[in-house]
Amino acid sequence: DVKRCSAPCCSSDQCEELPAKGTRVLCAQVPRGGATVRACGALAGGPATKEIGEECTGDGDCRGGLCLTADGRSRCSDACCSDQSCKDPGSFGCRPEPFSMSLALRCEPK
């Protein structure tokens, strides 16, 4: 495991690619000093090119590293700090993950 410096983030768009590998870095919950913070600290497991709301078949398709299924449709999501972080605040809202003890926020279809 190679450790790298990371920056705080509200969405994966704020995270850069690793230049040597062309791998996208995701905004994720990262343990720090007994707490969890949101930082550019996870690597995408695929091309990670699709934006919030675009159809997806798996997490690796999405820029935010999250492919959510709701109402029979699978669409990309991402971490967020506010509805504006979700790019389409009319269709997606920044909400805690349902049915989870985590307080992490992500873009959820309205």
N, C-alpha and C positions, 0 to 999 in steps of 0.2 A: 504494500500500500504506500503510495506516494502522497505526502501531505502538501497542500497548496494553500496559499492565502485565498480568502473568499471575502465577498462583499455582501452587505445586507441587500435584500431585494423584496419587491412586491410582486413581481412576475418574472418569468423566465426570459422575457425580452431584455431584461436588465443584465443578464448574464452573457458572458462572451464565450466564443468557441475556444477550445484548446488548439492553438495554432499548429502544433506538430502532428496532431491526429485528425483535425477537422471534426472533432467530436463536440457536440453541443453540451453546454453546462446548464443544468436546471436549477430553478429556485426551489429549495426544499427545506424541510425542518431539519436542523442540524443541532445535535446536543452540544451545549457549551456551559461549563461550570455548573452542572446540576440542573440546568434549565434547557429549554429548546428555543432556538432562534431561527428565523427564516433567513437563509443565506444562499448564495450561489455555491452549492456544495454537493450536487449529484450529477452523474453523467447520463446522458440520454442513451437508451438501449436500442436505438434505431435511427432512422433518418431525421426524425423530429422536425419536420418541415410544416406540418399542418397547424393552422391557427385555431383559436377558440371558436367553437361552433361548427367547424368543418367535420364531415363524416370521417370516422376512423375505424380500424379493425383491431388496434392494440395500442398500448401506451407508447410504444416506440415510434408511432406515426406522428405524435403530437409534440409541438414545440414545448409545451408545458409538462410533457411526460405523463399526462393523464388522459385516458380515453374512458369516458363515462357513458353508461347505458341507462337511459331513462325514456319511458314511453315507447319502448321498442326501437329506439334510435341510439346509435353510438356516435358521440361527438366529442371533440377535443375540449379539454379544460386546462386550467393552470392554477397556480397559487395566486392569491390576490390580497390586497389590503383594503380595497373599496370597490364598489360597483364599477367605477371608472377603470379600474385595473383589468376588467373583463372585456374591454374593447367594444362590446355590444350591450350596454347596460339595459337596453329595452328587452333583450332576450335572455341575458345571463345576469345573475346577481352574485355578489361575494358573500358566501354563507359558510358556516362550519360544516364539516363533513357529517352527514346524517348518520345516526346510529353508531357514533364513535365517541370515545372518551377524549379524543383529541380536540383541541380548540383551534387547530389549523384551519385557515380559511381557504376555500377554493371556489372557482367560478362554477355555479350550478345553474342549469336551465330554470327559468322562472315558470 
